[in-house]
């Protein structure tokens, strides 16, 4: 029992994202309300800094922080696909219900469908943020 407790306490909050060392991950929607512990955990997992929105390299995954007042979610999702490698995930991180800027999961699903993506899974990633994994329809 102590072994599993140790494994749980030492696990990274970024592990559910399934990124691996050496991958290039691009970040959209960074602002002063993002979860810095989660960002740090992702960077520790990939062994490098997250790339900003201006990155022109082909990336292995995307993190999109999104809030209710950020604009058009469908357009933002389409923008994340510009340099995304085939089969790579897009993680949309939204504030949890009851938090400022919360976005309905139904809105995420609708925008994903219009952008040519599909919802694969959703999970709690940080104290104030829920993550939804999106994949292209061709996967």
Secondary structure by P-SEA (a helix, b strand, c coil): caaaaaaaaaccccccccccccbbbbbccccccccaaaaaaaaaaaccccccccccccccbbbbbcccccccaaaaaaaaaccccccbbbbbbbccccccccccaaaaaaaaaaacccccccccccccbbbbbbbcccc
